[in-house]
């Protein structure tokens, strides 16, 4: 059986890498920022806020939804998207503690 190299790392790092990968495109960051600023679920008009086609925006929405940072509800022919606040907060916590640990190690080993 062949093991993916990512499986050689602890589960927490694997999950963090998936989230960071989902955030690795400026369009996805813009989508998250826009949803946070609107403070409500919005339907298919996100592409009006970005310099990208609706198809491209939908691909980015799918990636964000796949990792659970946004959620969507189908209402008729429209999908209402909003932040998954629980997962956004978990991402914030994960990022905070990850970089806190990195920073603490840096202070101990480098001058």
Secondary structure, 3 states (H helix, E strand, C coil): CCCCHHHHCCHHHHHHHHHHHHCCCHHHHHHHHHHHHHCCCEECHHHHHCCCCHHHHHHHHHHHHHCCCEEEEEECCEEEEEECHHHHHHHHHHHHHHHHHHHHHHHHHCC
